[in-house]
Amino acid sequence: MSTMYKLKNMSDSRILITGGMGFIGSTLAHKLLSLEANVTLYDAMLPWYGGNPANIREIKDKVRFIKGDTRNFKLLSKSVKDTDVILNLAAQVSHPISMSHPLLDIDINCVGNLNVLEACRRFNDDATVVYSGTRGQVGEALYLPVDEKHPDNPLDINGIDKLAAEKYHLLYNRVYGIPTTSVRVGNTYGPRHQMKHGHYGVLNYFIRKAMLGETIKVYGDGKQTRDYCYVDDVADALILAAQKKSAIGEVFLIGSGEMIKFIDMVRKVIEIVGKGSYKLAPFPPGRREINVRNYYTTNRKIKSILGWEPRTSLEDGLRKTIAFYREKLKEYI
Ligand SMILES: NC(=O)c1ccc[n+]([C@@H]2O[C@H](COP(=O)([O-])OP(=O)(O)OC[C@H]3O[C@@H](n4cnc5c(N)ncnc54)[C@H](O)[C@@H]3O)[C@@H](O)[C@H]2O)c1
């Protein structure tokens, strides 16, 4: 694994993280504080998602928290002023929920993101905005590994809305000159992910099931392939995108570079936890149709432009994640 990039000190930067109390947002907050940045978290703490006070317990006196929704334009407009960088992560993150509640998904993922951009255009058009897109924007891979030239054919409402939001970001760069970038994040796991349910972030949810000695249901034959990226690596990619001017106007795909069969990931979780079991089960109605069969990505573009490469192997990442939940599971379920 590479160690080629180095994150710069950010003591002169004021950073706003939307969705900052969640899994990736709070990991960013920890890292940015270690780079001496001035950090504000903007999060609606919607009950179904990963916002959790435990995520920032050790740093709560060092960050500012605004309880706010990206759909609240007035509050957002106030909050984007006096900010140098916006790491724009607030989202409806679940693929199945986007199908059962399509208007909620549009509301948060389209209207919410347009609000962030409009607030910047009107009140702070110098702010650098880094958007966290998703592998779900690509849909079923026509070739592997997927790269930035791959066509986008999302299989669900979430992928469509996240793609629209990415395009809003690029448009606001092209037309209004706001420095925006999109980093399309793949399946991410690690400490601080919610463990309440398995509607998204299933690897983390499987850790919970294994730790409680339960049976993990694997839908289909388990042979679909995935690329699981450790959260620290994802946070580094987002920070690098904010630090480097060469990222502006670009879209990057990121992943671990390690392809693994779904069933093998489950077996690895059970092996490292030392408990739990699995069984194959049919997809629930409507789930197969939105399940991408195979995905993994090359990191060639982000490596050549930003110098980023994943540093954490699945084995090491799982061990760190499981060690975290051995201490803190109760705060996440
Ligand atoms: N975790 C992954 O595997 C993954 C994969 C691809 C993309 N992403 C993207 O990364 C970003 C962060 O996801 P995460 O995994 O940290 O999820 P998370 O659920 O842990 O965090 C999302 C946070 O956003 C907040 N939020 C939701 N709607 C909001 C709104 N309207 N206004 C303000 N806050 C709101 C939630 O309260 C939560 O704290 C999202 O944009 C997601 O689409 C994540």
PDBQT file of the ligand as one rigid body, heavy atoms in Angstrom, charges set to zero:
ROOT
HETATM    1  N1  LIG A 401     -20.576   5.102   3.573  1.00  0.00    +0.000 N 
HETATM    2  C1  LIG A 401     -20.543   4.699   2.314  1.00  0.00    +0.000 C 
HETATM    3  O1  LIG A 401     -20.328   3.510   2.020  1.00  0.00    +0.000 OA
HETATM    4  C2  LIG A 401     -20.759   5.688   1.199  1.00  0.00    +0.000 A 
HETATM    5  C3  LIG A 401     -20.669   5.225  -0.124  1.00  0.00    +0.000 A 
HETATM    6  C4  LIG A 401     -20.871   6.128  -1.155  1.00  0.00    +0.000 A 
HETATM    7  C5  LIG A 401     -21.133   7.449  -0.882  1.00  0.00    +0.000 A 
HETATM    8  N2  LIG A 401     -21.219   7.882   0.409  1.00  0.00    +0.000 N 
HETATM    9  C6  LIG A 401     -21.543   9.290   0.637  1.00  0.00    +0.000 C 
HETATM   10  O2  LIG A 401     -20.813   9.791   1.735  1.00  0.00    +0.000 OA
HETATM   11  C7  LIG A 401     -21.593  10.778   2.428  1.00  0.00    +0.000 C 
HETATM   12  C8  LIG A 401     -21.597  10.520   3.914  1.00  0.00    +0.000 C 
HETATM   13  O3  LIG A 401     -22.192   9.260   4.167  1.00  0.00    +0.000 OA
HETATM   14  P1  LIG A 401     -21.962   8.470   5.522  1.00  0.00    +0.000 P 
HETATM   15  O4  LIG A 401     -21.617   7.079   5.149  1.00  0.00    +0.000 OA
HETATM   16  O5  LIG A 401     -21.084   9.232   6.427  1.00  0.00    +0.000 OA
HETATM   17  O6  LIG A 401     -23.454   8.418   6.093  1.00  0.00    +0.000 OA
HETATM   18  P2  LIG A 401     -24.018   8.778   7.559  1.00  0.00    +0.000 P 
HETATM   19  O7  LIG A 401     -25.446   8.371   7.559  1.00  0.00    +0.000 OA
HETATM   20  O8  LIG A 401     -23.157   8.224   8.617  1.00  0.00    +0.000 OA
HETATM   21  O9  LIG A 401     -23.901  10.358   7.583  1.00  0.00    +0.000 OA
HETATM   22  C9  LIG A 401     -24.779  11.180   6.893  1.00  0.00    +0.000 C 
HETATM   23  C10 LIG A 401     -25.074  12.359   7.788  1.00  0.00    +0.000 C 
HETATM   24  O10 LIG A 401     -25.828  13.317   7.035  1.00  0.00    +0.000 OA
HETATM   25  C11 LIG A 401     -26.811  13.864   7.897  1.00  0.00    +0.000 C 
HETATM   26  N3  LIG A 401     -27.894  14.372   7.055  1.00  0.00    +0.000 N 
HETATM   27  C12 LIG A 401     -28.736  13.675   6.269  1.00  0.00    +0.000 A 
HETATM   28  N4  LIG A 401     -29.578  14.510   5.644  1.00  0.00    +0.000 NA
HETATM   29  C13 LIG A 401     -29.260  15.759   6.047  1.00  0.00    +0.000 A 
HETATM   30  C14 LIG A 401     -29.752  17.038   5.739  1.00  0.00    +0.000 A 
HETATM   31  N5  LIG A 401     -30.773  17.201   4.892  1.00  0.00    +0.000 N 
HETATM   32  N6  LIG A 401     -29.168  18.122   6.306  1.00  0.00    +0.000 NA
HETATM   33  C15 LIG A 401     -28.124  17.984   7.171  1.00  0.00    +0.000 A 
HETATM   34  N7  LIG A 401     -27.627  16.781   7.506  1.00  0.00    +0.000 NA
HETATM   35  C16 LIG A 401     -28.186  15.685   6.949  1.00  0.00    +0.000 A 
HETATM   36  C17 LIG A 401     -27.239  12.722   8.779  1.00  0.00    +0.000 C 
HETATM   37  O11 LIG A 401     -27.856  13.201   9.977  1.00  0.00    +0.000 OA
HETATM   38  C18 LIG A 401     -25.909  12.019   9.011  1.00  0.00    +0.000 C 
HETATM   39  O12 LIG A 401     -25.260  12.496  10.177  1.00  0.00    +0.000 OA
HETATM   40  C19 LIG A 401     -22.960  10.784   1.763  1.00  0.00    +0.000 C 
HETATM   41  O13 LIG A 401     -23.022  11.851   0.845  1.00  0.00    +0.000 OA
HETATM   42  C20 LIG A 401     -23.005   9.457   1.020  1.00  0.00    +0.000 C 
HETATM   43  O14 LIG A 401     -23.848   9.496  -0.116  1.00  0.00    +0.000 OA
HETATM   44  C21 LIG A 401     -21.051   7.031   1.459  1.00  0.00    +0.000 A 
ENDROOT
TORSDOF 0
